[in-house]
Amino acid sequence: MGDEPMDEQKEQQMQTVRRAWWTQKWFLPLFAVALGFIMWGASWAGGHPVQGAVSFGIMAAFGAVFVFGGRSETIRGMRGDGRDERWAMIDLRATALAGLAVIVAVIVGFLIEIAHGRSGWPYTMLGAIAGLVYLLAFLAGRWRS
């Protein structure tokens, strides 16, 4: 009995149960719209409601692409509901490259600031956060393996 292959319906149910909440179809579009509202509110509070409306419009359009582009393998892979090991690796590499780009930008910004005789703030703090998070993640990964 334990060696029988699972039927397709049970396999789909198990995949649905194991799927994380952030990989659901509606998470990314709703997150984009919510972030758009937050950006609009922050811009409004800063005295720039039109800029906030534009920011909201951009984020809502971004969310709409992920809602209505559901047949695209790329959209489903980014959204999370069409993800497998291949998409997980693509996402991991893209995230690592984006993180590297931000860290390089922080280092360059810090160097420019101190070259102009300033303190390097806020780049100092951003670099410290990046270094600390990397170190903690590295140690946690080492501890788990």
C-alpha positions in Angstrom: 0.0 0.0 0.0 2.9 2.4 0.8 4.5 1.8 -2.6 1.5 2.9 -4.7 2.0 6.1 -6.6 0.0 9.0 -5.5 -2.9 9.9 -7.8 -2.8 13.4 -9.4 -5.4 14.9 -7.1 -3.6 14.0 -3.9 -0.3 15.2 -5.3 -1.9 18.6 -6.2 -3.3 18.8 -2.7 0.0 18.2 -1.1 1.7 20.8 -3.3 -0.9 23.3 -2.3 -0.4 22.6 1.4 3.4 22.9 1.1 3.3 26.2 -0.9 4.3 29.2 1.2 1.9 32.1 1.6 4.2 34.4 -0.4 4.1 32.1 -3.4 0.3 32.4 -3.8 -1.0 33.9 -7.1 -2.4 37.0 -5.5 0.4 37.9 -3.1 2.6 39.9 -5.4 -0.1 41.9 -7.1 -1.8 42.8 -3.8 1.6 43.6 -2.2 2.4 45.9 -5.2 -1.0 47.7 -4.8 -0.6 48.0 -1.0 2.9 49.4 -1.4 1.6 51.8 -4.0 -1.0 53.1 -1.4 1.8 53.5 1.2 3.9 55.4 -1.3 1.0 57.6 -2.2 0.3 58.3 1.5 4.0 59.1 2.2 4.2 61.4 -0.8 1.0 63.1 0.3 2.3 63.6 3.8 5.4 65.1 2.3 3.3 67.6 0.3 3.5 65.8 -3.1 0.1 64.1 -3.7 0.5 64.1 -7.5 3.9 62.3 -7.2 2.2 59.8 -4.9 -0.6 59.2 -7.4 2.0 58.6 -10.1 3.8 56.2 -7.8 0.6 54.4 -7.0 -0.3 54.1 -10.7 3.1 52.6 -11.5 2.8 50.0 -8.7 -0.8 49.2 -9.6 0.2 48.7 -13.2 3.1 46.4 -12.0 0.5 44.4 -10.0 -1.8 44.2 -13.0 0.9 42.7 -15.1 1.2 39.9 -12.6 -2.5 39.4 -12.4 -3.3 39.4 -16.1 0.0 37.8 -17.3 -0.8 34.5 -15.6 -0.3 32.3 -18.7 3.3 33.5 -19.1 5.8 31.0 -17.6 8.1 33.9 -16.6 5.3 35.7 -14.8 4.2 32.6 -13.0 7.8 31.9 -12.0 8.3 35.4 -10.6 4.9 35.4 -9.0 5.6 32.1 -7.3 2.6 29.9 -8.2 4.5 28.3 -11.2 7.7 27.8 -9.3 9.9 24.7 -9.3 13.5 24.1 -8.5 14.6 25.7 -11.8 12.7 28.9 -11.0 13.9 28.9 -7.4 17.5 28.8 -8.6 16.9 31.6 -11.1 15.3 33.7 -8.3 18.2 32.9 -6.0 20.8 34.0 -8.5 18.8 37.2 -9.5 18.4 38.1 -5.8 22.1 37.6 -5.2 23.0 39.8 -8.2 20.6 42.5 -7.1 22.1 42.4 -3.5 25.6 42.6 -4.9 24.6 45.6 -7.0 23.2 47.4 -4.0 26.2 46.6 -1.8 28.5 47.9 -4.5 26.4 51.1 -4.8 26.6 51.5 -1.0 30.3 51.2 -1.0 30.7 53.6 -3.9 28.4 56.1 -2.2 30.4 55.8 1.0 33.6 56.4 -0.8 32.3 59.5 -2.6 30.9 60.9 0.7 34.2 60.5 2.6 36.2 61.8 -0.4 34.1 65.0 -0.1 35.0 65.3 3.5 31.6 64.2 4.9 30.9 61.4 7.3 29.6 58.8 4.9 26.2 58.7 6.5 23.8 56.9 5.7 26.0 54.6 3.6 27.9 53.6 6.8 24.8 52.3 8.4 23.6 50.6 5.2 26.9 48.9 4.7 26.9 47.8 8.4 23.4 46.3 8.0 24.4 44.4 4.8 27.6 43.1 6.4 25.8 42.0 9.6 23.0 40.3 7.7 25.4 38.5 5.4 27.5 37.3 8.4 24.4 36.0 10.3 23.0 34.3 7.2 26.4 32.7 6.5 26.7 31.4 10.0 23.1 30.2 10.1 23.7 28.3 6.8 26.9 26.8 8.2 25.1 25.8 11.4 22.3 24.1 9.4 24.5 22.1 7.1 
